Amino acid sequence: MDFRFESVDEDFRSEIIDFVDKKLPWEWSQEDLDPEDEKDSVLVRQFKKQLGEKGWLTMAWPEEYGGQSASHMRQVVFNEEMAYRGIPAGDAGIRMVGPILMLYGTEEQKKEFLPKIAGAEINWSQGYSEPDSGSDLASLQTRAVEDGDDFVVTGSKIWNSAHADSDWMFMLARTDPDAPKHRGISFLLTELDGTEGVTVEKIPMMWDAYRGLVTFDNVRVPKKNLVGEQDRGWYVGAALLDFERSGVDRPARAKRVLEDLVEFCKENKKNGRLLADNPVIKNELSQLAVQIEAVRLMCYNVAWMQSQDMIPNKEASITKAYGTEMLNRLYGLGVKIMGPFGQLDPGSKWAPLSGRIENAYLRSFGGMVAAGTSEIQRNVIATRGLGLPRG
């Protein structure tokens, strides 16, 4: 099988690299920006609008929705180059809300939201997890009660980006409290900016960042913002997770980190000997290189499935579980190679690679939890992929 990209796609890759070198408003080789940081999000949004103007953010979308009807592999090329440089171009709107609206949305919703997502005119946050409902998402308690042409929403959503310039939230809310656990849940689009009854708080994370806690106090959401059937939003939300869990950004980002670590080992010594000459370190780096390549090919398979109008399910869970665990191993190896200096925070003049490895290592544990824990992914793979009975 030939895994090479076509020449036109490689030409496009060169065009992306040239554009980034000229237009990116920060130094990607030295800085890792967090799109969920209120300061970084300003720069990220500024650059994403430039990408949107070129039609690159959603090039695989149909033209009537702001895309270019390009191949999914062309989109993969773009996503790879962005992720390699740590550019957070693929947000929740592009990767999750857009595809879900194409599957389940009304024509009104598609016309209202898809062009704005494609042009980076609207920022989304995710309203899934709650203070008392994480991996057991079906136990969520946020209520949406019908009242005329609206739903009245009361409850809380946590670990989201609402504190960092989000305009809207896509969320799951319980519309029938008497229905079985996975029933009676609806998928809603809720405007945050300027909406009465919405309160946003910042929650500190262990990797020098924040996430949001959003409280809804009798917030009115028009029924026209219901996506899919009422009380059957669980299935919409589950399909969305399949898009969230699949992505070539993990191996692309890992490739850059591996290159940085290899260069570090070529330039630094321990006990008078270059780290690059240590057979144990060479072996561990080689193993990670193989794992990165394996994840990359898994992601290519997911992209191919999407090009065939298939929804990756077990395949997305495989790439998510293996990809996030691979990143955790990679960053953990980086901290170990750097020794005590590898534990220094960004900002310390003694921190190798500006402290990016230490910060990413702490963040990587959250990656194995967000969008469904590795344990949840293994359950999906076992039941939906291998046909094993539920325990």
N, C-alpha and C positions, 0 to 999 in steps of 0.2 A: 504494500500500500504506500502511496506517495503522499507524504504529509506536508510537502512544500506548498506555499501559497503561490497563486498565479502571479505573473510579472506585474499585472496592473495593480494587484493588491500590495506588492512590494514597493511599487512606485508611490502608491498612496501612503505607505508607511514613511517613506522619505519625506513626503509633503508634510505629514504630521510633525515629524521631528523638526523640520525647518521652521514650521509655524510656532511650535513651542519655544524653540530657541530665540525667536524674535519677539514673541508677544507675552510670554508668561511673566506676570508681575512679581515673581519671587524666584529665588535661586533653589531649584528643586534638588540639586545635589547636596545642599547644605541644610535645607529646611523641610520638615514634614508637617504640612498643614492639616488641621483637624476641621472638617467642614461643620462639625457640631460645636465648635468653639465660636462664641459670638464675635470675636475679633477676626479670626481666620475666615469666617464665613463671608465676610465682606469682600475679601480678595478672591475667594473661590467663586462667588456669585458673579463678580465682575468678569472673570475669565470665562466662566461658563456661558455668559451671554455672547461673548465673541465666538465661542464654539457653536452656539445655537444659531448665530447669524450665518455660519458656514454650512449649517445643516448636518453637522457631524454628530451631535448628541444622540439623535434618533434616526440615523440614516437608513436603518433596516425597516423603519415604519413605512406604511403606505404614504404616498405623496399628499393625499387629502388630509392627513393628520399631522403634517409638518415633517414627514420623512422624505427619503429619496428613493424608496423601494430598492435599496441596495441589498446585496446578499448579506446573510448573517455572518459569514466569514469576514466580509469587509468591516462589519461592526466589531468583530473580534479583534481585528488588527488595531482599530482605534482604541478599544478598551485595553488591549495589552500595552500599547505605548503610553497611555495615560497612567495606568497602574504602575508600570515600571518606574515612572518619574514621580510617583506619589501624588498625582493630580487627581483629586476626587471629582471626576467628571460625571460618573454614573450615580445619580442620587436615587432616592426612593420613588420619585415621580417617574423617572426614566425606566428603572428596572422593575418596578412593581405596579404602581398605579396605572401607568400607560397600558401595559399588556393586559391587565385585568379589565380595564375599561373596553379594550378592543374585544375581549371575550364576553363580558357580561353587561357592559354599559349601554345605556340608551343612546340614541343618536344625538339627543340634546346634550348629554354628558360628554360624549366624544367631541362634539363641536366646541363645547365650552372649555374643556380642560386639555385635550391633547395638543393643540397648537401652542398653548401657553407652556406646557411641559417641554415641548420640543424647543421652544425659544428661551428656556431658562427664565421665564417670567414669573414662575410660581414655585415656592419651596414647600415640601411636604415633610411631615413627621408621622411616625407610626404609632397608632393607638391600639396595641395588642396587650402587652404585659400590664399588670396591675400590681399594687403593693402586696396583695395576697394571692396573686395568680400569675405565676411565671411559666414554667414548663407545662403545668396543668392549665393550659389556656382556656379549656372549655369550662373551667370553674369561674370564669370572669363574672363580676357582679355589677358592672356599669349598666345602668338601666336606660332604656329609650322607650318612653311611654307615648302612645299616639294621642295627639290633641289637634283635631282639625286637619290642616294641611301640613302639620309639623310633627316631629318627634321631640319630646322634651327629655334631654339627656342629663343624667346625674351619676357621678362616679369619678374615678381617678385612673389615669394612665401614667406609667412610669418608664424610665430608661429611654426616653425619646429625645428628639432634637428640637422640641418646641421652644426652648430657651434661646435658640440660635437662629432667629430670623425666619422661622417657619410661618407660612401664611395659612396653610390648611393641614388637617390631620385626616388620614384614613383610619377608620377604627371599627372594632367589633363591639357591639352592645347587645344586651339581652332585651329582646322585644316581647318574649313570652316566658315569664318566670316559671310557669307551670309545665313547660315542655321538658322532655328528657335533656340530659346534660349537653349534648352536641346539637340539639335542636333549639329553636326559639332564639337564635342569635342572628343579628342582621349586620350587614356591612354598610357603613355610612361614611360620607365625605363631609367633614365639619370644618367650617371656616373658623380660624383662631383670631386673626388680626381684627381687633376692634369689636369682637363679639362679647356681649354682656353675659356675665356668669362664668367666664373662663379665667382661671388663675394659673400662672406658670411659676414654678419654683425651680431653682438650680440644685442639683444633687451632686456633691463632689465624688469623683472617682479616684482610684488609687494611682492612676497614671497621669496625674496632673491635668485633669480635664473635668468637665461637668456634663451631666445629662439632665433631662427635664422630668419634672413631676407636674402633670396637668390635672387640675381639678375642675370638673364641670358641675355647676350648681344651677340646675333647671335651665340648661342651654337649649335654645330652640334650633332645630335642624330641619330644614324643609324636606318633605318627603321626596321631592324630586332628586335629592342627593342620596337616595337609597340605591345601592348597586346590587343588581340581581334580585332574587325573590326575597320578600320579607320572611324572616324566621329561618332562612336557609343560607345565611351569610357565612356559616362555618365552612361551607364548601368553596365559597368565593375566597375566603381567607386562606384556606388550605392550598388552593391553586396559586395564590399570590406567593406563599412561602416557597413553592417550587421554583418561582422565578428568583426570589431572594437568595435561595440556597445555591443557585448555579451561578458561576462567574469565573472568568479567566483572570480576574484581578489578583487572586491569591498567588498563583504560581508566577505571575509577572512581577509582583512586588517581591516575592521571595527570591527571584533571580537576581534582582538588584542587590538585595541584602547579602546573598551568597557571594556576589562579586566583591562587595565591600569587605566582607570577612576574609576572603582570599587575599585581597590586597593588603589588609591589615596584617595577615600572617606573613606576607612576604617582606613587610617592613619592620616587624617587631620581633624581638628576641626574648627568650626566657632561659636563664642559666647559660647565657652566652651562645645560644643556638636559635636560629630562626624558627619561629613557630611553624612555618611552611615545611620545615624539614622533619617535624615531629610525625612519626608514622600513625600515631593514634588520631591526631588532629586531621591529617590527610584522609584517613579512612572515614572519619565521621563527616567531614565535608563532602566526600565523594558519595556517601550514602544519602545525604540531603540533596545532592544534585540529582540523583536518580529519582528520589521522591518528588522533587519539583517537576521533573519531566513527566512523571506518571500523572500528576494532577493536571498538568497542562493538556495532556492528551484526553483525559477524562472531560475536561471543559470543552475541548473541541467537539467531542461527541455530543455534549449537551447542546452546543450551538447548532450542530447538524440536525439534531432532533427538532429544534425550534424552526429550522429552515424547512422542515417537512411538515410544519403545522402540528407537531406533536408537543405535548406538555411533559417535560422531564419530571419524573416523580422519584422513583428510587435512585435514578441516575443523579438527580440534583442532591439527594441526601448523601450519596456516596461522595460526591465532590465536596460537599460542605463539611462532612465529618473528617474526611481524610485531609482536605485542604487546611482547615483550621488547626487540626492537630499537627500537621506538618509545620505550619508557621510557628506554633508553640515550641516544637522541637528545635527549629532553626534559631529562633531568638534565644532559647535556653542555651544552645551550644555557643552562641555569640557571647553571652554573659560569662559562660565558663571559660572560653578562650581568653577573654580580656581580664579575667581574674578579678581582684577587688575593685579595680578601676571600672570594670563593667557594671558595677552597681551604682555608679554615680549618676545623678539626675542631669537632664539637659540644662545647660547654663553653667555647669561647672567647667572651669578651664582645664581640668584634668580628665574630663570624661572623653573616652575614645569615641570617634564618629559623632561628636556633639551630643552624646547621650541617647542617640536615636534607638540603639539596640535595647538599652535598659527600659526605656519608655515603652517600646513596642512589645517587649517581653511581658510587662505587666498588663498591657492592653490585650495581649493574645489570649489570656484566660477568659476575658469577656467574650472574645470571638467564638470560643467553644461553647458558649451559653446562648448568645444572641441568635435569633432565628431558629431556635430549637436546639437543645443540648445535644452533645454527641450521643448520649444514651437514647434520646428521642429519635435521632437519625438512624441509629441501629435498629430500633423497633420498626421504623418505616421500611428499612431495607429488608428486615426479616419477614414482615407480614406482607408487604406489597411487592417486594422484589423476589423473595424466595418462597412465598406462599406458606410460611410457617404459621401454626396456630397461635393465637394470643394466649399469653400465660394467665 
